[in-house]
């Protein structure tokens, strides 16, 4: 299949997905359900852009949730301290995530492989612990001391999208369609990147750095690009998160949440196109069930990660793909040599 | 002067605890080529095992150290047989093993949380009293930690350098395939390394818990520090990891003392990032890094 044909097919799948979600509120407008779907949009954006970076570019960064936090804290602080309107705060916060990613990327991408993973993890965890231990007093006059970053409690109570006065009881529909719009834009953008020349360059570097470089694909430049592009989408997701929940706190990027999103990407399938979307839906449903059974969410996440890596290292997307191929009876030419992944 | 002695002693104590964890991590990386994200959970497990043995089973406190040693080794072996063994042979093992061991970590930590609750316990094992060295009161606890770490590092060094077992480990770390061709049972070596590193992690966790309290997430920060230490020393370089543990602990303690306690680790990381910009393969890394 030619590349443009493949891109077209994936764009059609994307359109079908977005159309399905656009019609969903007609089936049920229960607030809890729509809230969960909104959360799905946000985590799906994060998982898909993480997959762009880790699955396609081979940069296993563990700082992705830090960029969510950048977006969320950016919105929270922008609205609370600077009085920005939410529609200005979200792009500003996204930009903040991009700038932070640029700095971290420039420092970390000098290294390769697991060194990147370790350093990004360390940076994210340090920011997390600095926020937790933040005791700077914003307002020293009162009895209670409020830290600039909100400390362990985070920042809450600022204005959200502001649909409550307009749509009244149906305010969640306003949030739903705004976030669906962002979700649609992001998944189309990611599909175009993955199946375009850029994605090809990313995968070339992932599969063989030496060969790609000798053909003029500069590793640092393209990996930095992947890092920043994925941080852009991730930061946007963080901004939407803060605007929807009217909250930004350290729980966003604590380690169990990192594993939560990691599980979505890994179970769905790293290096695939739609895997993270499947993974997000599956992990969200499973953790929702597990939370009911005596708060077994983290136990389930741990087990899911181990079982997936051992039994289906390429995730559900590959399993589904293989099953379809088998059903159609298509004989695929065997790939020569092993798939090299960094 | 007094402060200087005190700071040196504190960093030696802290550094020796980090060294135990970092040496284990480095051994695993060297021999199995895997980054063990479960190391922090192994530490936590070692600390809780010692506490349980002393509190519930009524063992004499000093035996707690052996309990954490044995439980650490056991979890290392289990982790290898149940998880690592299957993943290190895959394509893309470097990433996959991180994901799988991170899963193992959260599994262990959450199990501990479910069993013991989130309430921080004190570690019942402790050495009380202090001696005076040059007019500075020195906590016997610190001296004890230092001694235990020295003995263990000595034992590891002896094992690695002077025994057949150690030679097999070093051979596997240098070149897995060549070692196998020379008749080294690499599968057994993997198991031994995991047991050894697990034991070191268990004791390290137990020692750390005597300085603070036990909590299900207590392994997280020390593991991160051990990672950073291994990275700056060059992954897989066991001696470098030991040395850097002391050096970075000193930096952490000094910054923590002079600027503020919670800036210690960030300062440590900043040093590491600067070092890595200068030498991406780590300070003692022999592995030639081709910059592409």
Interface residues (C-beta under 8 A of the other chain):
Chain A: X54 X60 X107 X110 X111 X112 X113 X114 X115 X117 X118 X119 X121 X122 X123 X125 X126 X129 X130 X133 X209 X210 X213 X219 X255 X256 X259 X262 X263 X266 X270 X298 X299 X301 X302 X303 X304 X305 X306 X309 X310 X313 X338 X339 X340 X341 X342
Chain B: X35 X82 X83 X86 X87 X90 X91 X92 X94 X95 X96 X97 X98 X99 X100 X102 X103 X104 X105 X106 X107 X108 X109 X110 X111 X114 X220 X221 X224 X227 X228 X230 X231 X235 X262 X265 X266 X269 X272 X273 X276 X277 X280 X289 X290 X292
